[in-house]
Amino acid sequence: MTTTLIDNIGLLVTNNPAMGDLTAERRDAAIVIEGGRIAWLGDSARAPDADERIDAGGRCVIPGFVDSHSHVVFAGDRAEEFERRMSGQSYVAGGINSTVAATRAASDETLLNGASRLVAEMRAQGTTTVEIKSGYGLTTADESRLLGVARKLTEETTYLGAHVVPREYASDPAGYVDLVTGAMLDACAPHAKWIDVFCEGGAFDVDQARSILLAGRARGLGARMHSGQLAVSGGVQLAVELGAASVDHCTFLSEADIDALAAGTTVVTALPGAEFSTRQRYLDARRLLDAGVTVAIATDCNPGSSYTTSMAFCIAVAVRNMRMSPAEAVWAATAGGAAALKRSDIGVLAVGKKADLVILDAPSYVHLAYRPGVPLVRAVLPAYPSETTESAVFLQGKGGRDTDVTF
């Protein structure tokens, strides 16, 4: 089995809690990769021989970003809606129905091509794990096929039949909940790992959300939730009560919500791109962090309220507007995202963990917030054969130490 040595790492972010501090930084470090896992990690001067060598050139290396909340399987866009919103129109959940119409009319090939393009954008910007939700079909057949598309791109697939009530059920929301928890769930559960619900005014109330998540849990799906995006509601405390892996948005929180989150295990996933795009107030991550709540950062990539694939952008916004330090934001975008997916094999660089990592064209991860909008990702591991970027070619070099590659 081929071994690869990455050495001359100027600053290595391991996120290894055994090392004490938040990001657990090491200087002048090296990593050996074998079989897609980290086989050795330590000082460059003590690095063992390997079949291949990558000279990081003193650059910063961080874990690959874990984007634990996205909606990339859809058709069409909502640029006109965005333009109207930037002219003063308020954001409401009902805009989702316009994407539903376009998605239902699209072929599987169109949906896969569009989602693949967005996932490729994510990878080029350092994302090595992405969660993908359904939610733009809202019929049994369409939700099932959206999950089929998502499953081709990630193992972290989420059934979101409870995104909004579709127009054809506007006068019978209870009937739609019955569908979501019945025939639609039966069709979608084999393709999903998670179930999610948008518990918000204009979508589903707390009682409806409870029945939906319990039905999914009975089918072996883990619980996730959208809540607190538009107003304080009981959704956040419901997520904690049911042991949901994450509750996402949480822009509006009561003190009781924060107390519940601090006492539970549910991760709060901050979605800075949504606040940026909707001009709503930003989640105050400082309140949550100071209370001991685990916070993740994700893109919420979707055509209506956060059409970005850049975790680096979300980190910069979180530092600027959510009162997070650069170290806290980077942790939230890596180890925090892993926690939101209940994964211990990603988001951290340690022996035995997956060798998902990013080499930055910068001496420190602080530059992700310090230089917003600048493409700082030099290379992403692992590189897949389908990739044709410079970084992929760089990472696919063959031969021994006499054919080392440097930047």
N, C-alpha and C positions, 0 to 999 in steps of 0.2 A: 504494500500500500504506500502510495507516494506521501512524503512528508514535505511541508512547506514552512519555511522559517520567515517570519516578518520581524526584522530587527531594526535597530537605530530609530526606535519610536521615541520621539522627544517627550511626549506626554501621553500616557495610557490611562484611560478611564475604564475601570473594571466594574464599577457598581457592586463590588464584592463586599457584602456586609461584614465579612470576617476581618476586613482590613480597617474597620472602625469608622471612617468618615463617610459622608454621603456618596460621593462619586468614587472614593477610594482610588486616588490618583497615584500613578507610579511614573518616575522619570527614567529615561535611558533604558527602556524596557524592550522585551522581545516576546514573541509568541510562536509556538510550533503547532501547526495544524495537521491532523491526520484523520482521514475518513470523515471530514466535515465537522470534527470536534476539536476542541483545544486540548492538545496532549501535554503541553508544557507552557509555563508562563513565568518570567522572571527577568533578571538583569541581562541586558544585551551582552555584557562581557562574559557571561556564563552560559550563553545560548549553545545548545548542542548542534551538531551538524544535521543537515536535512537534505533532501533531494533537490529542493528548489529554494531559492532565497529571494525575498523582496526587501529592498532597502527603503524604509519609510522616509529617509532623508530628514529625520528630526521632526517630522510632522506629528500631529495629534491623532490618536486612534481612539474611537469610541465604539460602544456596542451599536449594532444596527438599530435604527428606529423601529418601534413597534406601534403601528397605527391601529389602534383598537376600536376605531369607529369610522366606518365609511359606507357610502351608498353609491358605488361606482357602476352598478348595472342599471342603466337607464338609456333612454333615447331622447334626442332633442336637447334644447337648452332653455334657460329662462333669463336671457340677457335683457330682454325688454322689461321684465319684472324688476330686475336689479336696477335698471336705469330709473324706473318709476320710484323705486324705494329711495334711491339716492336723491330724488327730487322731492322727497318728503312723505311718501306713502308708508304706512306702518306695515311691518311684517306680520302675516297671519299664516297659520298652518295650512289653510285651505289651498294655497298655491300648489301644493303637492299634486292635486288632481290634474293639473295641466301636464305634468310629467307622466302621470299614469296613462293618460290618453295616448301620448306619443310612444310610450314603452309598449303598451298593448299592441300597437300597430306595427312594431318593429319585428324583424326576423331574429331568430336566435343568432345568426351570423353577425348581424348588425350589432346586437347587444354584446356579443363576445368581442368583436373588434373594438368597440368603444371602451369596454371595461379593460381590455388588454392594454390599450393605449394609455389609459390612466394609471394602471398598475406599473407599466414601464416608466412612466414619469416619476412615480413614487420611488421605484428602485434607483433610478438615476440620481435621486436626491437623498439616498441613504436609507430608505425604508426596506427592511428585509422581511418583515412580517406584517400582513394586513388582514384585518377583519372586514368582511363584506356582507352587507345586509340585503335582503330582498326588500319589498315594500312599495315598489312602483308598478306592481301588477294588479294586486287586490282582487283577483279571481283565483280559484283553485288552480286552474291550468297555468296561469301566468306567474303566480308566485312560485309554483313548482319549477317552471322552466328558468326563472331568474336565479333560483338557488342552484339549478343544474349548471348554469353559466358560471356562477360564483365559485362553485366547487372545482371548476377547471383551473382556477387561479389561486385558491387558498384552501386550507383545511379549516380556517376559522370563519365558518358561514353561519349567518343568523337569519332566522325566519322572522320577518317583520310584517306579517299580514296585517297586524294592528298598527299601521302607520297613520292612516286616517280612515274614516268611513267613506267609501266611494259614493259617487253621486247616485248610483242606482239604489243604494240603501239609505239615502238621506232621510227618508221617512220611517225607516225601520232599523235603527242602529242596533237594537237587541238582536235582530235577525242576523246582522253582520257578525256580531260577536259569536253567535252560535256557529256560523260558518267558520270563523277563524279558529274556534276551539274544537270544531268537528271535522268535516270533510277536508277543509283546507289544511288543517294540522296533520291529518292522516297522510295527505299527499306530500307534505313538505318535510315532515320529521325525518324521513330517511336521508335527506340531503342537507340537514342542518345540525349544527352542534349547539346552537343557542336559540332562545326565543326572546323577543324584544317587544316592547309596547311603548307608544308615544302617549304618556299620561299627562295630558295638557288640555286646557280649554280649546275647543275646536277639534279635539281628537277623542281621547278616551278618558273617562273618569276613574277614580280610584277603585270602585267596585268592579268595573269592567276590566281594569288592568289586573286586579287580583285574580279574577276567574281565568283570564288569558294566560297569565304566568303559571298558575297552578296546573292548568291543562297541559302546558308545555312541559312542566316539571314531571308530570305523571308519565309523559312519553320519553323521559330521559334527557330532556334539553335543559341546559343551564339558563338561568334567568339574567336578563339585562333590562335596562329601562332608560327611556328618555323622560326627563321630568325637570321642572323648575326652569324651563327656558323662557317662558312668558310671564309666569307669576308663581308665587308660593302656592303649593298644593300639598296634598297628602301623599303624593307619589314617592317622594324621597324616603319618607319613613316606611312606606310599604316595601320599597326596595330593600331596606335594611331588615325589616321584619322577615321577608322571604329569603334572605341570604343571597340576594342578587350579586353577581360578580361585580357589576358596576352600575352606577346611575349617572347618566350623562347629561350635560348642559349645566344644570344646577346654578344658573345665573342668579336666581331668586331663592334664597334660603332663609328660613326662620332660625332663631336660636335653638328651638326644639329639634329642627332638622339637623343642625350641626351636632347637638348633643347625641342624637341617635347615631349619626355617622361615626362619631368618635368612639362610641361604645360598640359598634359593629365591625364587620370585616368588608363591607361594600366599598369599593373604590369609587371616588368621584372622578369622572373623566371630563376635564376641561376642554372646550372646543373653541379656541380663540378665533378661528376663522369665521365662525358663525356670528359672534359679536361684531367683528370687523365688517362683515358683509351686511348685517342688518342694522348697524348703528345702535344696537341696544347697549346698555351698560355692561361692563365686563364682570365676570365672576371674580370675586375677591378671594383668590387662592390663599392669601396670607391668613385670613380667618380660619380656613380649613387646616392649613399646615400647622398653625399655632395650636390648634385643638387636637392635633395628632391624627388627622384624617389622611389616608393615602390618596394622593392626587396623580392622575395620569393626564397626558396631553395627547390629543388625536386631531386629525384634520377635519373630520365630519364631511369629507369630500362628497358633494352632491350638487346638482345643478341649480338649486334654488337659494340656499342660504350660506353656502361655504364652498365655492367652486375652486378649491385649491388642493393640490397634491403634495404640498411642501411642508414637511414637519419642521424644517428649519425656520420657515416663515412663522409657523405657529409658536415655536420657541421664542422667537424675537418679540412677538406680540405679547406672549405671556409674561416675559420679563418686563416689557415696557408698560403694560396695562393691567396685569393681574397680580403685581407685587411679588413676583417670584424672583429669586436670584438665578443667575445663569446655571449654577450647579443644580438647583432644584428643578429648573425647567428641563435640563438635559436628562436628569434622572427620571422625571415624569414622562418624557418622550421615549424612554427605553425601558428601564426596570418597572416604571409605573404602568406603562402599557402592557407589559408582561403580566403584572399583577392583575390588571383588569381582565385578562384572558385566562387567569389562573395557570400561568405557565412559569416554570422555574428553569427551563432550559434555554431561554432567550432573555435579552435585555441585560445580561451580565456576562462579563468575560472572566471565566475561571476554568480550571482544568475539568474536563468532562462536559462542559456546556457546548452548545452549538457555536460554531465559529462564524457567527453572523456579525460582521464588523464593518466599520467605515473608516477610511483614511481621509482625513480632512486636509485641505490645502491651507493649513493654518497651524500656528504653534499651540493653540489652545481652543477648547470647545467654547470659550467665552466669545470667540469671534462669530459664532452662530447668531448671537444677539447683537454683538458689537458692529457687525457688518451685514445688516439685514438686506436681503435681496441679492446678495452676491453668491454665485454658485461655488461653494467651498468644498463640495464632495469630490475628492480626487479619485477614489476607487471604492468599490463595494464588494465584499465577500459574503457568500460565495458568488462567483460569476457564472452565469448560465450560458450554455452554448448558443442560445438564441440571441444573446446580446452582442451587439457589434460596436459598442462604444469603446473609446480608448481605454477606459478602465478595465473593461472585460478582456480586451486583447492583452493588456498588461498582466492580468491575473492568470492568464492561461498559458504563460510561458512554460516551456518544457526543458528538461535537462538538470544537471547537477549544479553544484556551487560555482562551477566555472562558467555558467551561463546566467549569472545573477542579473536581475533587472533593477535599475534605479530610476527614480523620477528625474 
